[in-house]
Amino acid sequence: MVTELLDGRFVPWEEVLEWESYLDLYCLAIRRRGHKGIIYVPSIGVSKTETYVHKFGHAVKRIPAYNRLLAPKALLPARPYEAGYTTVFGQALGPPFTLNLLTEAARDGTQLLHYSSYYTSFFVPAFLIGGRIPIVVQYTGGALPQDNPQRLFWKLSIIPALQASRAVLLGDYGSEIRALVHDLAVPRKKQEFFDAPIVDSAVFHESDKNEAQRKLGFDPHMKNILSVTYIPKRHSILFAKDPYLMVDIIGRAIRRGGDDIMLHLAGFGIGIEEFREYVIAAGLEKRVRIFGKIPHEQLPLYYSACDLVFVPYRLEKLNEGLATIEAFACNRPVTAFKRHDSDPVDQRGGFLVEDRPEQGGATLLDRLRRPGYLEGKGKEGMAVSGQCTIESAGKRLEEIYAKVLRNTNRS
């Protein structure tokens, strides 16, 4: 089975292709089951396809998102925005990328295409491919815009590609399942259960906490919070990483009496200098330690040294995000922002805090102060991570792909 997995890394993710995305781990998973996977990354940084071999052993192809006639680079130069980079009219890059993708797929003898997300302009033209190559698409985060005109635009844009997909893969995400059925016309029978985040248990496991703290210089007398995240510029995008809001919440918790709280941030991104300035302006430069980008294989040491991992993203449950599952595998509890006010605070493996700094800071401080609470949540997370292994993901993907190919051959 030859499966092509389309990664949404675009820019700036394409600048760090060695970073282990979900799809890199999926390639590793299906390779261990005897199948071949190749990752395609839409790129505004190349004029022709470039290929390199990931350290996991699969090929990664950067495919140009430009076309001389449909989307000339001179008219669509790259520019930064809050969460990374884009072009003047990013939606125009979907069709030329799709045409370039078809060429590569034919050359590689592709049997199935797996898109990493349907909330991207690169998925919109996928209906052009569906008649030639069976496609599946996955939910890896995001939501339809709340604003009605924009919401309608996105619905009309992605419904044809969703209809052309043979399966939609997603985990236990209640609001997204409802959106698929009621807003995007995707019947439940087309939805296949699949947990997006997986972890390599050979790499991610707990090490001795005291030794990890000694190596990294963590004060054992403090409540050490770790965040492993991309750092964007400040923004108002609801479903995007927001380390600035995390700093606001932690600042409120400190002012409420959390004198022993320390935040350690392992991350990189277009907004890192703005983030440093934000921390200083908040008067928290002595409480926030920024490590920058950490090699992925070193992260277990950082997880092991902390007491709590903060994922600065809005979640319904603690079942999204690679950092969430990696922390669980290292026996560490996780917190994130509530996606809805009605979401319960206490979760399996951790807790959610309000996305309003005053209330979020109060909840954070309360959970940090409860005797044995973090340790108990860490044990719950360990149990969850045991269900999100490379082995289980490979088996499930193989089942889904085989079912799609079987049904395609019958039709």
N, C-alpha and C positions, 0 to 999 in steps of 0.2 A: 504494500500500500504506500503510495507516494502522497503525502499531505503537505500542502503549503499553508503556513500560518501567517496571517497578515498582522503585523505589529503596528500599533498606533504611536510608535515612539517619535516619529517625525522629528522636528527640531524643538528643544535641544536634546531630546533623548537620543537621537542618532549620533550625537557627539560622544556618547558613552555606551557604545554598543555592547561592551563587555558586561554591563549591568544586567543582572539576571531578572528579566521580566517574567510574567506568567508564562508567556509563550516559549521562552527559552527552556523553562522547566518542563513544559508540555512536550517539547521536542525531545528532551532527555527521557521523558517518561515513555513516549511511543517508540523511541529508538531501542530502549531496553526490552521492548516487546517485539523487536525485529522489523520495525517499520522505518521509513525514511521521512524526515520532516525538514522543510526548508522555511526560513522566515523571510518574508518580504517586508521591507520598511520603506514607506513613501518618503522621498527625500527632496528637499529644495537645495541640497548642497552638492548634487552631482548632475552632470549633463548626460551621462550614460550609466548603465547599470554597473555597479561595483559589487564584488563578492569577496567575502572573507569567511574564515572558519571560526566559529565561536569556540571558546574553551571547552564547552560541552561536546563538541564534535560535529554539530550541524552547521550547514551553510547559512549565512545571513546575506541577503541581497538588498542593497540600497537602490531602489528603483526611482528614476527621476519623475517628479510630479509636474514637470514642464513639458510643453509641446510647442514647436515653432509656430504652428498655425493656430491651435486652440488656446494655448496659454503660454505666450512667449515670456521668457524670464525678464526681459527688459521692461515689460509693462506690469509685472507682478513681483517686484523686489521684496526680499524678506524684510520684516520689521519686527521689533520686539513689542509684546503686549504684556498684560499683567501676569499671565500664567506661562509664558514662554515666548515663542516666535510664531509668526504667521505671515501672510502676504496681504497686500492691499485688498484682494478679493479672494480669500482662501477657498470659497466654494468652487471657484473656477478650476481648481487643481484636481478635483475628483475625476472628471472624464479623461484628461490626458494620462493621469496615473493608471486608470483602468485599462486604457489601450496599451500602455507600456507593460502592464501586468499580464495581459493576455499573451503578449509575445513571449514573456519569460515562462509563463505557465505551459505554453505549447512546447517550448524548448526543453522544459524539465519533465515532461510527461506526467503532468499533474492529474491525479484522480479525484481530488477533493480540495476545496479551499475553505479555510477556517478563518473568519474575520474576528478580530479580538474585541470589537465593539460596534454597536449600531448607532451610537451617538457620535458620529464623525462624518464629515463631508466625503471622506474616502469610501464610505460604505454606500452612499446614496446611489452611485451608478452601478452597484453590484448586480442589479437586475439584467444588465447587459451581458453578464457572465453566466448567470444562472442557467441559461439554455444550453450552454456548451460544457460547463463543468459544474457538478453539484457543489453548492455552497452551504455552509453552516455559519452561524454568527453567535456571539457570546455576549452576555451582559457582564461588564467588569466595572460598573459604577456609572454615576450620572443619572439624569432624569430629564423629562421633558420640561422646557421652560414654563414658568408660572404665568408669564405675561401672555395673554390670549393671541395677539397677532403672531408673535414669535412661536408660540406653541403650535398654532395651526400650520405655520410654515414648515416646522420640523416634522409634524405628523404627515403632511402631504409629501414631504421629501423622502422619508425613509420607508413609508408603507410599501411602495413597489418593490424595494429591495428585500424587505422582510417577507413579502409574499413569495418572492423568488427563492428564498432560503428553504432548505429542506428540514432544518431544525434550528431552534433557538435554545442555547444552553444558558442556564442560570440556576443559582442556588435558591435558598429559602429567603427570598426578598419579597415580602408581601405586597408593598406598594407598587413595585415594578411588575410583578405578575398581574396585578389589577390593571396597570397601565397598558401592558401588552394586550390583554384581552379586550378592554373597553375603549382604549384610545388608538391602539395600533393594529387592531383586527388580527391578532395572532392567537389562534385557538389553543386551548390547553394541550390538545393532542400533539401539537407541533413543538411544545416546550419539553425539553429534556433536562432532568435534574443533573446539575454538575456544579460542584463547589469550585469557584475560580481560584482562590489562593491555595497553593500547595507548598510543601516544604521538603527539603532534602534532609532527612533525619540523620544522615551520616555527617552532616556539617553542623546543623542547628540542634544543639543539645546543651544542657546546663553544664557549666564548669563551676569550680569552687568560688563562691561569692567573695570571700575575703581575699583570695589570691587575685581575682579579677579586679577588685577595687584597688588593691595595692599596685597592680601593673598600670592601671589607667589613672591613678591619682584621685579616685573618688573618696570623699570623706565618709567613713562608715558611720559617723554619728548623724549624718544628714539623711533626709528622705530624698533619695536620688531618683529623679524622673528622667527618662530617656525618650527622645523623639527622633525617629529615623524618617526623614521626610525630604521631599523636594521643596525648595524655597522659591516661591514666585515673588513678583512684586506685589505690593498691596493691591487688593482688588475687592470687588463686591459680588463676585461670582459665587452663588450659593453652594454649588456642588464642586468645589475645588479645594485643594489643600490650603489651609489658613493658619500658618504658624504664628501670625500676628495676634489672632484671637486667642490662641493657646497662651501666648505671653501675657495677654490681658487677664485671662482667668487665673493663671499662676500668680500674677502680681496681686490680684485681689485676695487670693488665699494667703499669701505672705502677709499682707496688711491686716488680715483677720487674725493673725497670730501664728502663721506657719513659718516661724523663724528658721526652721530647720529644712526648708524646701530648697532644692537645687535642681535646675534644669540643665541637662546635657543634650546638645543637639548635634546629630550626625547627619549632615545633608549638604546639598549643593543646589545651585539654581541661579536663574537670572536675577533674582532679588536678594542675593546674600548680603551685599553691602547695604542695601536699604534696610534689611532686617537687623544688621548690626547697629545701625543708627537708631532704629526703633527701640531696641533693647536699652541703649544708652539714654534715649529721651525718656524712657519709662523709669529710669533710675535703677535698673536691674542688672547692670553689667557685672556685678559681683555675684549674681544669682543665676546667670545664664552663661554656660560654657559652650562655645561653638567649635566643633571639631572639623567641620568641612566634610568632604566626601571621604568615606571610609571604605576600603576594599570589602566587598561583600563577605568574603570568607572570614573576615575579622569581626563581623558584627556579633556572633555568638558571645564573644568576650564582653562586649558592651552590654548586651542584654543581661548577661549573668551578673554584671556589676551593679545593676540598677534595682530599684524596688518596684517601679511601675513604668510602663511604656505608654506614652501619650501619642495617639494617632490623630493629628489635627484635621479631621474630616468628619462630616456629618453622616452618621450611621443609624440604621434602625436597630441593628443587632451587631454584636461583635463577630461577624462572619464575613467581613470584607477586608481587603488589604493584605499585602504580603507581609508587612511589618507585624500585623496582628497575629498571624499564624506563626511567624518566626519567633515572636515573643512567647507565645504559648508553648512552643517546642522547647524553649529554654526555661520553662517553669516560672514565667513572669506574667502578672496580670496586666490588662490593657484598659485604658480609658480613651474615649473619643467624645465628640459633640453629639448631642441628640439631633436626629433628623427631624423629628416631630416632637412637639411638647408632650404628646401622649405616650411617647416611648418610655418604658420603664427604666429607672436609673440602674438598678442592679441587674446584671447580665451574667450569663455563663462565661466565666473567664475574666470578669472585670465589671466595669460600670460605665454609664454614660453621664456626661455633665451637660447642663443647660448651655446654650450658645450665647447667653447674656452673661457678661463677666461677673457681675455681683453674685448672681445665683449660682453660676458655674463654679466660682471660687469657693463658695460656701459648701457646695456638694463635694468638691475635691478635697477640701480640708477635712470634712467630716469623715470621708472614707479613709483618708490617710491616718486618721486618729483612732480608728476602731481596732482594738487589739485582735491580732490574728486574721483580720479581714483580707489583707493583701495576700498573705500566704495561702489562705483557703481558695481565693480566686485564681491564684497561680496553679494550684493543683487541678482546678476545673479546666483551665486552659490547656494543661498538659493532655488531658483526656480528649479535648477537642482536636488538638494537633495530630493525635494518633489516627484520626479519620481523614487527614489531608496530606497523605504521603504521596511521593512520586509513584509508588507501586499502584496505589488505589486509583490515582488519576489516570495512569496509563491504561489500566484495565477498563475504566469507564469510557475513556475516549475511544478505545478500540471498539467497544460495544456500540457506541453512537455512530462512529464512522462506518462500521460494517453494516449497521441497520440502514443508514442513508444510501450507501452504495447498492445494497440489496434492493431497496425500494426503487432506486433509480434504474437499475437494470430491468426490473419488472415493467416499469412504465416506458 
